[in-house]
Every structure is written in structure tokens, then in C-alpha cells.
């Protein structure tokens, strides 16, 4: 059973890496192939796509760490290390959300009103 759980966590980590790398490759390809949007709109979409793939990848990495810690090594030291990793990854996720949406995750989204 221990080996199965280890393989599952490695698979989830590999999926996280694939999501991040795939998201970056897709974002770069779309950035260079997209000709309809110009200037800052094109760059913002590029950043948003990369940020979203990073967010999803971080979620998978946190899930793998939780499974590994709870199922394989539930010692005080490993739980403390898990807590530190989750704290760091949560901070990174919040920073990405602020970058993408322009507000903290718990704040309502603000929309810019233009005179168009």
C-alpha cells in the first residue's frame, strides 16, 4: 500500500509539472500566434494564462504533499514541514491571484469602467 501511495503522489507531482509546463508552452504559442489583440491586452492575456497554469500546478503540488504526509509519514516534523510548504504555496497563490485579478482573493473584483 505504501508503494501505491508513493506512486500516486509522484503521479500527481508529475501532473503538476505537466500542467505548469504545458500552460507556459500554450501561453507562449498563443502570445506569438495571436494577432487580433495588440499591446497591453495581448500581454495581459499572456500573463493571465501563465498565472492560471501556475495556480493549478501549485494546487496539485499541495495535494501531493498532503497525501504524502498524511498517508506515508505522519510525524510531527513532517506535518510541520507540510504546514510550512502549504503556507509558502498559499502565499504564492495569493500573490498570483493579486497579479491576475488585481485584488486579494477575499475582495470583490473591481471592473474598470471606460467611456466606450
N, C-alpha and C positions, 0 to 999 in steps of 0.2 A: 504494500500500500504506500509505503514511504517513497518508493521509486516512482510510482504513478503520480503522486502529488508533485514530486520534483520535476517530472517531465511536463506536467500541466503548467507549472509556474514558468518553466523555461519556454514553453509554447506561448504563454501569454506575454512574456517579455519579448519574444521574437515578433509577435503580432504588434506589440507597441512600437518596436523599431521599424517594422514594415509600414505601419501607419504614418509614422513621422517621416521616413524617407520617401514613401510614396506621395505623401502630401506635399513635400518640398519639390519633388520632381514634377508633380502635376502643376503646382503653383508656378514654377519657373516656366514650364511649357506654355501654360495659359498666358503668362505675362508676355512672352515673346510672340505668341501667335495671335493674341487679341489685338485687333486694330481699331475696333469701334470706340473704345474708351481711350482717352488721351490724358496725359498729365497726372494730376493727383488722384483722380478717380481710379485709374488703372493701377497705380501704386498702392492705393488703399485696399483694393480687392486682393492684390498680391499679398500684402501684409496680413489681411484677414484670413486668407486661405492657409498661409503658413501657421499663423497663430492657432487656428482651429485644429489643424493636424497635430500641433504640439500639445494642445489641451487634451485631445483624445488620447494621444500616446501617453501623456502623464497619468491619465485615469487608468489605463491598462497597467502601467508600471506600479501604481499604488495597489491595484487589485492583486497583482502578482506578489508584492511584498506582504500584503495582509495574509494571503493564503499560505505563503511560505512560513511566516512567523507563527500563525495560529496553529497550523497543522503539523509543522515539522520541528519547530524549535521554540516552544512557548516558555522561555526562561525570562526572568526579569530583565537581563541585559538585552536580549533580542527584542523584547517588547519596547524597551526604552529606545533602542536604535530604530525600531519601526516608527515610534512616535516622532522621533527627530526627522526621519525621512518624510513622513506624511506632513509634518509641519513645513519643511522646506518645499515640498512639492505643492502644498496648498498655497504657500506664498507665491510660488512661480505661477500657479494657475490664476490667482487673483491678479497678479501683475499682467498676465496675458489678457485677461478679461478687460482690465482697465485700458490696455493698449488698443484692443479691438473695439470695445463698446464706448469708451470714453467716460465710464462711470464704474464705481465699485459694484461688485456683484449684488449687493443688497440694496442698491439705489435704483430708482426708476430710470429707464433710459430717457435721455433728452434728445429731442429731434430738432435739428436746425430748421428754422423757418426762413425760406428765401422768398424774394419778391417775384418769383417767376410764375 
